Amino acid sequence: MSTDILEFCVHHLPRFYPYNIRGIIIREAGANMVQEGAYAFANAIAYIQEALKRELKIDDFAPRFSFFFATGLQVFEEAARYRALRRLWARLMKERFGSQNPNSMLLRFTGTVGGSTYRAREPENNIVREAYGLLANILGGAQGMLQPAMDEAYAIPTEQTARLSLRTQQILAYETGVTKVVDPLGGSYFVETLTNQLEE
């Protein structure tokens, strides 16, 4: 069915993103950050192989694959993991599937602080957890972010806590300057080493 939808989108909805592969579900179920990426990519590879059996061209649909990942609080490790995933995706598209279009090689992903990192006790501390997770997303190159509110460990968010979550994102995006640099950790020996280790 998913390949039917993809085929329909290729022919009739060329700007629609038919896949948003949810690594977060795997991570929140107990996988570590490397396993989350590996299983999400395994799912993507399965979808791609089915599409190629229908004689769809990789560059007709790969630019519209996207992913949704959970981000933990290990800022450098998470940023390095996303950097490694971006390199792996580009290589998969180019070397394994023969993509010629640079847009097919771009890893499009949304990162969110995983709900399992939040605590019901002293929920105000979840705001700090959220801010550091958001920072890891930005440093890792996320195109989108979606953050739980501080009370989601035990309740449906209130209007106030949802607004506070939004404002936390906006302050980070517009007041800190971290979004003005494409890869602010690039060249750091520590982060480059972590990136290589996680990619391996």
N, C-alpha and C positions, 0 to 999 in steps of 0.2 A: 504494500500500500504506500509506504513512504517513497518508493521509487516511482510509483505512478504519479504521486504528487510532484516530485522533483521534475519528472518528464513534462508534466502539464505546465509547471512554472517556467521551464526552459523555453517552451514554445509560446506561452501565452502571458506570462507574468515575469518578464526578464529582469525586473528590479526587485522582485520579492525574495526574501531570505527563507527558503524552505526548511533549513535545518538550523537549530540552535541546540548544540549537543551539550548536555548537562553533566559536566564532570562533578559539579557540586553534590549531586545526589550520591555519587560514589564516595566522595570525601566525607560527607556527613554520615555515611553508613560505616565509616571506620578506616577507609583507605588513607594512606599518607599522601603528601603532595605529589610525589613522583608517580605513585599508582593512579592517582586521579587523572593526571595528564595522559598516562599510558593507556588507561582504559577508554578515556574520551577519544583519543586518537584511534584506538582499535575500532571503536564504533564508527568513526568517520571513514576509516579505510573500508569497512564493510559496506557502508552506504555508497562510497565511490565505486567499489568493484561491481556492485549491482548495477549502478548507472552505466558503467562502461560496457557491461554485457548487453545493454540496450542500444549500444552504439552512440550514446551521448558523448560529446567531446568534453574533456576535462575542463577546458577553459570556458565552456559555456555555462558551467554551474559552480565550479570551485570558488570563484570570487564571492559567492553568496553563502558560504559556510560560515557559521559563527559558533562560538563556544561560551559556556557560562561556568566559571570556576569559583570555588571557595578559596578565600584568602585567610590564612592564619595570621598570627601576630609576630612571627619571626621575620621581621621586615626585610633583612638582607637575603635570607633564604627564599622568601616568596618572590622578591623582585628577580633574583637570579633564576628561579624556576620559570618564571614567565619569559625571561630572556632566552632561556634554553628551549622552551616550547616554540617560541617564534622561529628560532633557527631550525629546529626539527621539522616544523610544518613546511617551511620554505624548501628544505631538502626533500621531504616526502613528495611534495607537489612537483618539483623539478626533476628529481632523479628517478623516483619510482613511477610517477604517473605522466611524465613527459610534458608538463605544463610549459607553455611559452609566455604566458601572460603574467607579468609581475603581480597583478592584482590577485591572481590565484594563489600566490605564495605568501600573501599577507595573512597573518593569524589575527582574526577579528575575535575579540573576547570581552566579555563583561566579567568583572571581578566583584565579589561581595564578601564581606567578612562573614565567615561561616557561623551560623547560629549556635553551633556547638562551642564556640569560644566565649559566648555570653554566660553570665551567671545570674541567678535569681537573687542571691544575697548581695547587698550593696549594688543595686543595678546602676547607680550613677557612674560606677567605674566602667560600665559598658560603653559609655561615651568615649572614654580614653581608648578602650580596645578598638572601637570603631575608627577613631582618628588614625591610629597606627596601621590598621588594616587598609584604610583608604590610602595612606601614604605608600604602603607596599604595592598597592594596585597601580598607582601613578608611576612609581619608580620602575615597575615591571612593564609598563607600556599598555595598560588597559585602555580600551577605547570607551568603555562604559563602566559605571559603577552603580551598585544597588545595595543599600545598606539597611540592615534591620534597625529598628528603634531600640532604645536602651531597655525597654520593658518587654521585649519579645521573648525573653527567656521564661516568662510566666504569664503573659497576658497578650491580648490584642492591643496594639499600640493606640494610645490616645492621640487626639489631634496635636496636642502639645509635644509629645515625644516624637511623633512623626515629623513635625516641623523642626525640632531640634536636630534630628538626624539629617534632614535636608540642609539645614544651616551649617552643620559640621562639614558636609561635602562642599558647600559653597565657599566657606571660609578657606578650606584647603585649596580649592581650585582658583579662587580669585584674590586671595589676600596673602598667600605665602610665596608665590612665584614658582612653585615646583612644576607647574604645567608649562613653563616657558622653555623648557629644555627637553629635547627628544629622549635622550638617554643619560640622565644626570649621573648615573653610577658607572657608565661606560669608562673603561680605562682603570678603574679601581682594581688593584691586584686581587684583593679579597673577593670582590664580586665577580670578576672574570674567572677566578679559580672555582668559585662556587658554581657559576654558570656551566663551566666545562664539566665539573663533577656531576651535576644534576643532568646535563645532557647525556653524558655517558651512561 
